[in-house]
Every structure is written in C-alpha cells, then in structure tokens.
Amino acid sequence: MTRPAYQEAVRASYNAIAADYDEHFADQLSGKPLDRAVLAGFAELVRGGGPVVDVGCGPGRVTAHLASLGLDVHGVDLSPGMLAVARRLHPELRFEEGSMTALDVPEGGFGAVVAWYSLIHILPEEVPGALAGFHRALAPGGRLLLGFQVGEEPLSFTEAFGHRVELDFHRWMPERMAALAEQAGFAIEARLHRERLPDETAPQAFLIARRTEADG
C-alpha cells in the first residue's frame, strides 16, 4: 500500500517509540477524570448499538477501556509496533493495521467510531475526507467521538524517548472541528473544552456527534 510520505514518517516514528510510549503513558487515564467521564458517557450512548472501531488506537489503552465499559470494540492503527504492544497487552481484543484516510471497513457497518487523539496526526486538509470516511462507516444514527488538542499552531517533535522521530501534532479549535464534522453529515451532540493539566502542552477538547444522513 502506497502512503503519503508524512504517514510513513508517523508510522516509522511510532514503531520506534512504541514500547517507551506505552510505558510512559500506561496510566494516563487514571489521572484524567473528565476524560474518563467523556468515555463513560459515550459508552452509555452507544452500548448495544453495534460494533465500535477505535481508529488510531495506538497501544490499545482506550480500546481496552471502552471494552471494559461494555462495548464491542476493536482497534485500528497505522503502526505495527503500536499494534504489537496492543495485542500483547490485550490479547482478548482485535487490533488491525490500517489508515484513517483509507479506512477499510464496511459501509454503514459500525454503531460508533472513536478517534481519540489520532486525527491530530493527519494533515489538516485531509481531515474533511477522514470525517467523511467515518460517516460512511457508521450506520444511520451512529455516533462519533473525537479527542484532540486545542490550538491553531502545530507542535512538532524530532526526538522522543531517545529516538529520532518526525511527528506533527495538529491542534484544532473546537468550533472549527465541529464545523467540519457538521459538513461531513454529523450533528454535534456534546462538546467539552477543558484546560490543560500540568503535564500537558495545550488545552484539550472532545466532541460527540451523531450521523444524521438517512436517519429514520
């Protein structure tokens, strides 16, 4: 499969840091009660509504958390290194290699799509296409959960955990991301904008949206 150069750089970077990343961020959700509340509320909304795909799942931390909340969920990620960690830590769950800009899933086959801090790694001009792909993957009435950093300037890293990387974190203003989701055929149901914690570099935002096209 031919990928854009920047995606190959993201893939290689996360392959290099997968084990260190998981060790450093293993307990990240434990200190973020608002983030857990968003995930719990989302799980309550979509539970029983069909399978869920966690796009850009990394080491599977959020995938496993959603599974613990009663969701039929599997993960998709670009990085084989991250997927190896996810499969080792959560052998009871399914993880597949794939790209959110070419999501290979059945049309209308999912009750929910989660992109928890993964849209931030694709180019801003490709986000509308990714959101359209999420829309196609959802059954009518299906829901989307987005998590992302708030801001207008990207954050770039050339080194992480002692490894050379090429990673850009594209930040978004919540109103802009909400507008793009609406243009893709979603209705915004909830949004949370919280201030940054001491170990974070930016405020954070979460959106829950519902596919409206062809509802009812």
Residue pairs with C-beta under 8 A, 6 or more apart in sequence:
1 99
1 102
3 11
3 99
4 123
6 123
6 166
6 168
7 78
7 99
7 101
7 122
9 166
9 167
10 78
10 79
10 121
10 166
10 167
11 78
11 79
11 80
12 166
13 160
13 163
13 165
13 166
13 167
14 21
14 58
14 77
14 78
14 79
14 81
14 82
14 167
15 79
15 80
15 81
15 82
16 81
16 163
16 164
16 165
17 81
17 160
17 161
17 163
17 165
18 59
18 79
18 81
18 82
18 84
18 85
19 81
19 85
20 160
20 161
20 162
20 163
21 58
21 59
21 82
21 160
21 161
22 59
22 61
22 85
22 89
24 161
25 59
25 61
26 61
28 61
29 35
29 36
29 39
29 61
29 62
29 65
31 197
32 197
34 192
34 194
35 147
35 204
35 206
36 65
38 145
38 147
38 192
38 206
38 208
39 62
39 65
39 66
39 69
39 145
40 69
41 190
41 208
42 112
42 114
42 143
42 145
42 208
43 66
43 69
43 70
43 71
45 143
45 189
45 208
46 52
46 71
46 111
46 112
46 142
46 143
47 69
47 70
47 71
49 111
49 112
49 139
49 141
49 142
49 143
50 72
50 109
50 110
50 111
50 112
50 139
50 142
51 72
51 73
51 74
51 109
51 110
51 111
52 66
52 71
52 72
52 73
52 74
52 110
52 111
52 112
52 113
52 114
53 73
53 74
53 75
53 76
53 105
53 110
53 112
53 113
53 114
53 137
54 60
54 62
54 63
54 66
54 73
54 74
54 75
54 76
54 114
54 116
55 76
55 98
55 100
55 103
55 113
55 114
55 115
55 118
55 134
56 76
56 77
56 78
56 100
56 115
56 116
56 117
56 118
56 119
56 121
57 63
57 75
57 76
57 77
57 82
57 86
57 95
57 118
58 77
58 79
58 82
58 86
58 118
59 82
59 85
59 86
59 89
60 75
60 85
60 86
60 87
60 89
60 90
60 93
60 95
62 114
62 116
63 73
63 74
63 75
63 86
63 90
63 93
63 95
64 89
64 90
64 93
66 73
66 114
67 73
67 90
67 92
67 93
71 112
73 93
73 114
74 93
74 94
74 95
74 96
75 83
75 86
75 93
75 94
75 95
75 96
76 95
76 96
76 97
76 98
76 100
76 103
76 105
77 83
77 86
77 95
77 97
77 98
78 97
78 98
78 99
78 100
80 97
83 95
83 96
83 97
86 93
86 95
87 95
98 104
100 115
100 118
100 119
100 122
100 130
100 133
100 134
101 122
101 126
101 129
101 130
101 133
102 133
103 130
103 133
103 134
103 137
105 137
106 137
107 136
107 137
108 136
108 137
108 138
108 139
108 140
109 137
109 139
110 137
110 138
110 139
110 142
111 138
111 139
111 142
111 143
112 138
112 142
112 143
112 144
112 145
113 134
113 137
113 138
113 142
113 143
113 144
113 145
114 144
114 145
115 130
115 134
115 144
115 145
115 146
115 147
116 145
116 146
116 147
117 147
117 148
117 149
119 127
119 130
119 146
119 148
119 170
119 172
120 148
120 149
120 169
120 170
120 171
120 172
121 167
121 168
121 169
121 170
122 130
122 170
123 170
124 170
127 177
127 180
128 180
128 183
128 184
131 144
131 180
131 181
131 183
131 184
131 186
132 184
132 185
134 144
134 184
135 144
135 184
135 185
135 186
135 211
135 213
138 144
138 211
139 211
140 211
140 213
140 214
140 215
140 216
141 210
141 211
141 215
142 210
142 211
143 189
143 208
143 209
143 210
143 211
144 181
144 186
144 207
144 208
144 209
144 210
144 211
145 206
145 207
145 208
146 177
146 181
146 206
146 207
146 209
147 204
147 205
147 206
148 171
148 172
148 177
148 204
148 205
148 206
149 155
149 169
149 171
149 172
149 201
149 202
149 203
149 204
149 205
150 171
150 172
150 173
150 174
150 193
150 202
150 203
150 204
150 205
151 171
151 172
151 173
151 202
151 203
152 171
152 173
153 171
154 168
154 169
154 170
154 171
155 168
155 169
155 171
155 201
155 202
156 167
156 168
156 169
157 165
157 167
157 168
157 169
158 164
158 165
158 166
159 165
160 167
171 202
172 205
174 191
174 193
174 205
174 207
177 205
177 207
178 188
178 191
178 207
178 209
181 188
181 207
181 209
182 188
182 209
185 211
185 212
185 213
186 209
186 210
186 211
186 212
187 209
187 210
187 212
188 207
188 208
188 209
189 208
189 209
189 210
190 206
190 207
190 208
191 205
191 206
191 207
191 208
192 205
192 206
193 203
193 204
193 205
194 203
194 204
194 205
195 203
196 202
196 203
196 204
